């Protein structure tokens, strides 16, 4: 009533350096909670009695993962559940993500204060950083199990038996995944249209509608035909309704960027005021034809005058199919490209110093939150490229379109065999010799993000 108002005092947190109005022992609420929960985790570690030395190793990895981020009281609850499981159940050495998923289902993962458990998923991410596990997108067994769980009822049982038959015939895992993609495509379409995924009951007319409406590739259609052929041999169906169905031939076209869009991209790449990460990644996509996996799994060599990129080499089960180089040494000419390398290198080093590193892999693409050193998911890479093209042209452009445009620029309308040196397969490179081009149409603009690229 006397006109005086209380003005809270602004104090700096002694842990994070942030200015806060309410502190506890000179700590902001988040830092105070982090210390309190950290002490509880330390006590739990001291009392933990592992069922085996390997279980103790896994629990240490789990706690180390938790300590990377701000702790919450929910983490103490989930840690007790993990400690109970690892103290009573010996775990065999983990070699695949399928084992991780199976172990994760054995531990209660209830949601506490909005935070889920998934303790073994966190352990899997640590093992992935240490090089024990492959990235989930490269672990074929994980992809197969994950796809198989999307089926239900009789279809899941039948597909599982079909996969066992393929493995008995020593079919490669990558081929088995192709079979699953074909069956999943038909199952998804059939379920959306008829409310059931029992595709073995589909009639010939229904399957003809599927082929006409979805236009599966020759390979996908052949995979589905083999599944129906196997089902007839096992007497799961009387007639094979898809046996004589053929895919209608359609004129194939490649979508490339029109000249005005290419000029905008090149202008953005050369501009010294443009975002260095956006410009550098667009240059790799437009001039070297980088794929999403190339961006996600490649590493950087920044010790020389110019940058070098250790290109991702995927393990193949049927020999080498491409001629992708192991390392790309970026040129020092023209001058604008050398300056772009220097700008990107300075920006990348700042982010790399902030990044939590379990092992010293210099990933080309680093996470925005600097919380780990794992390869990013390919859909994250595609989103970043879309934001980069939005900044450059005002429209989002697919990474696939940039790669197709790259190939077209390299061959200059001549034979496409040159593209094999950039990683294209011989079959795909030959396609660029005869396949007609089509200019892409504008894509709907997404909301521009204020977050930096890396």
N, C-alpha and C positions, 0 to 999 in steps of 0.2 A: 503494500500500500504506500510505501514511501518512495516509490519510483526506482528502487534499486533492484537489479537483476543479477542472478548468479551466473557468472561466466566460467564454464569449466576450463581448467588449466590444461594446456596442451603439453604432453610429456612424450619424450622419445623412448620407444621400447629398446631396452638394452640388448635384445637378441636380434631383432630384424631391422631395427633402425627406423621403423615407421612411427609417425606422430599419432598418438591416440589420446583421447580425453579420459579414458578409464583404464588404469593399469593395476596389476596385481603383482607386488614385489618388483616393480619397474618392468613388468612384462605385459604385453598385450594379451587379450584372451586366447588367441590362437597359439602363441608361443608358450603361455602358461600351461595350457592343456597339453601341448606337445611334450613339455618336460614332465608333467605329472604322469601321463600315459607311458612315456618312455621309461620312467622308473618302474612302473608296474611290469612292463615287458622285460626289463632287466632282472627283476625278481623272478618272473616266470622262467626265464632262461636258466637261472641258477638252480631252480627246483626241478627242472625238466629232466626226466630219466628216459632216454630213448630206448626203443626196443632193439635197435641195432646202430652201429656207427653210421651207416648210410642215412638212417632216419634222423640222426642228430645233425648231419650235414644238410639235409633238406629243411629242417626246422630253422637252422641258422640262415639259410637262403631266404626263407619266408620272412623272418624278422628283419633281415637286411632290406628286403623290398619294402616293408612297411615303413621303415625309418626314413625312406627317401622323401616321403611326403608328410604333410601335417597329420599328426596322429589324432585319433578320436577314441572316446570310451568304447565305441563299437569294436575297435581293434583288439581290446583286451578280451572281449567275449569271444571273438573269432579265434584269437590266439590260444585260448584255453581249449576250444574244440579241436584245433589242430594238434595241440600238445597231447590231449587225451588219445587221439587216433594214433599219432606217431609213437606214443609210449606203449601201445598195446598191440599194434599191427606192424610186423616187419614188412618193409616195402622193397620189392626187387628193383635193381637199377633201372632207371627210366631211360628209354631210348627213342620213343616216339610220342607224338602228341596224343595218339589214341590212348596210350597208357595214362597220360595226364587227365584226360577227360573221364576215363573210367575211375581213377582214384578220386577225382573231384566229386563224383556222384556218391561216393561212400561217406563223405563228411557233410554234416548238416550245414546248409548255406542260407539260413534264415536271415532276413533283412532286419538289421538293428540300427535305429536312428538314420534310416535311409541309406545305410552302407551294407552291401552284401558281403558274403564270405569269399567263396571261390579261392580257397587257400592254395590248392594245387595249380590253379591257373597262374597265380602269382609266382609259384615255384617254377612252373614251366617257362615263364618269361625270363626268369633269372638264368635258367639252364640254356635258354636260347641265346642270351647275351654271352654266356660263357662258351658257346660253340658246341655244347653237348647235344642240343636239339636243333633241327632245321627250323627255319621260319614256318609258321603254320601254313602259309600259302604254298610252300615247297614240299611239305610233308604229305605225300600222296595217300598214305594209309589214313591219315586224319581226315583228308577230304572225302575219302570213300566212306568212312564210318559216319561222318557228319551228314552226307547226302543220304545214306541208307536210313538214318533215323527220321528223315522227313516222310518216309513211307509208313503206312500203318496197315493193320489187318493182314489179309492174305497176300497182298502185294509185297509187303516187306519180307514175309517168309519166302515167297517164291523168288524174289530178286536176290535174297541172301543165298539160296540154293544155287541160283544161276551163277553168282559170283564164285561160289566154291567150285563149281564145274569149270569155270574159266581158269581158276588158279591151278586146278588139277592138270589142265592142259598147258600150264606154264605160260599163260598170257601175262604180259607185262602190266604192272600197276597203272601206268599211264594210259594204257589201252582200256583197262577196266574202268577207269574214270570216264573215258569217252562213252563206254556203254551206258554208264549210269546217267550221264548228261542227256543222252538220247531218250532213255526211259523216263527220266524226271521231266523232260519237256512234254512228253505225251501225257504223263500223269497229271501235271499241273493244269494243262489245257482241259483234260477230261474232267478233273475235279471241279474246275471253275464253271464248266458248262453243264455237268450233270450231277454235281454234288457227291461224287464218289470217285475213288482212285483205282477201282478194280478194272483196269484197262483190258484184262484178258476177256472180259465179257462184251467188249466193244464190237459193233458190227462193221462190215466192210464200208458201208456208206458213211458211218461215223468217222472211220479212219481216213477216208477220202476227204472229208471235210477238214480234218486235222491237217493233212498235207497241203490242201489248197489255202487254208487260212493262215498257217504259221510258216509255210515255205521252209521246212528243215533242209539242211544241207544233205548231199548225197550220203555222206558218211553217217550223219545222225539217223537218217532213214534206214540205212543198212544195219545199223546197230539194233534198232527196234525190230527189224525183220528177223534178225538172228535170235533175239529174245523170244519172239513168237514161235519161231521154228523150234527152239529148245522146249518151249511149253507144250507144243504139239507132240514132240517126241516123248515127253514125260506124261502125256495123256491128260494134261491140265485143260486142254481145249480139244474139240473134235476137228474143227477146220481152222486153217490159218488165214484169217481175213485180210491180212496186209501183204500177203506173198506177192501178188501181181500188181500192187499199186505202185505207180511210178510218179516221180516228181516232175512237175511241168517245167520245161526249160524256159528260163527268163533271161532276157538280155542283161548281162552283168555290166555294171558301171562302177568306176572308181570316183569317189568324191574328193575333190581337191579344192584348194582356195583360189578364188579369182585373183587376178593381178593386183587389184587395188588393196585387197586384204594383205597380200604378201608385202606390198610396199609399206603398209602401216606397221606390220610386224618388224620389218628390217629397220625402219626409222626408229622404232622404240628400242630395238636391240642396240643400235648405234648411239642413241642419245645418252650422254653422260649424266643427265639428271634423272634418268629412269631408275627404278628399283633394281639393284644389281642382281638379286636372286631371280626376280622375274625375267630380266633380260638374258641372263646366263642360261637358265633352263629352257627358255624359248629358242635360244641359239642351238642348244644340244638337240632339241626336238626337230628344228627346222633344217639344220645342216648335217646332223649325224643320225637322225632318225631314231632317237632314243625311245624305248618303250617304257611303260610304267614300271616293269620289273627292273629295267636298266637303271632308272632313277632310284628305286627303292633299295636295291642290293649292291650297287656299285660303290666303290670307295675312292677317296681322293688322295692323290699324291701331290702335295704342295711344297716340296723341298727344292724344286729346281727353278730355273728362270721362268718357265711357263708351267701351267698346271698339267698334271697327268691324271687320267681316270682309269682305274682298274675295273674293267667292264665285267658285269655279272655273267657268269657262265653256268647255265643250268645243266644239272646232271641228266644225261639221257640214257635210256635203257637199250636203245637200238643204234648205237654208234653216233658219230658226229654228223649232224645234218646241216649245219651252217658253218660259215667261215668268219665268225665274229672275232675280232682281235682281242687278245687278252688285256691289252692296255692301249689307250688312246693318248698320245702326246699331243696336246693342243698346240697349234702353230703360233708363232709370235707376230705373224703378219696376217692381215693388215693391222695397222697401228691401233685402230679403234677396238679390235678384238683383244689385243694385248692389254689395253686399258681396262676393258671389261673384266678380263681375268683378274687383274690386280684389285679392282673394286669388289669383285665377288670373293676373292681370297681374304680380303680384310674383313668383310662382313661375316664370312663363314668361320674364320678363326675366333671372332668375338663370341659367336654362338657355341662353337665347339668347347671353348673354355668354360662356359656355363653349364654344359651338358654333363649329366651324371654318367660316368663311364665305368662299366664293370670290366671291360677289356678294351684295349686301344684300337678299335676299328673306326677309321675316319670315314663315316658314312657321308656320301654326297648330299643326301637330304637328311636334315636333322629335325627333331620334333620341336614344335613351338614352345612347349612347356619345359624343355631341357631336362625332362625327367628320366630319360633312358637313352641307350645307344643302340636300340634294336632297329632293324629295318622297318620302315613305315609300310602300312598296308597300301596296296595298289590303288584302292579307291581314294585314299587320302592324296596320293600323287596326282590322280586325275583331277581332283578338286582343286589342287594348287595350280595345275596348268590352266584349268578353266579360269581361275581368278587372274592369272598372268595375262591370258589372252583378252580378258575383259578390260584390264588396265591398258593394254596395248591398242585394241581396236574398238572397244566399247561393246563387244559382243563376245560371248563364250564360244570357244572353238574346241572340239574334241581333240584329244591327243592323237587318236587314230587318224584324224584328218591331217594333222601336222605331219605325221609320219608318211602318209600317202603323198602329200605335197612335196616332202623332202625327196622321195624317190623320183617323182616326176621332174624335179629340178635337176637332179643328178644325171639322168639319162638324156635330157634335152631332145626327147622324141626319137632316140635311137634304140639300139638293142638294150634290154634290161639286165643282161648278165653281169654288168658292173656292180649291181646291188648285192651280189653274194658276198662281196668284200665288206659290206656294212652290216651283215648279219641276216639278210633276207635268204630264205631257202631258194633253191634253184627253181622250184615250181612257181613260187610267188614272184620271183624276179622275172621269169619268163612272161608272166601275166601282164607286166607293165609294157611289154612290146606290142600287144594287140588290144588290150582292154580299153574301151572308150572312157573318156573323163567326163565328169559332171561337176559343175560348180556347186558348192554347198550353199544352202539358204541360211539366213540368220537364225540363231537359236535364242530362245527367250532368255533375257538377262536375269541372273540370280542376284541376290543382294550382295553388294560388294563388301568384303571383309576388311576391317582395319588392321587385322593381324598381319605381321610380316610373313614372308614366304617360309623362312626357316627360323 
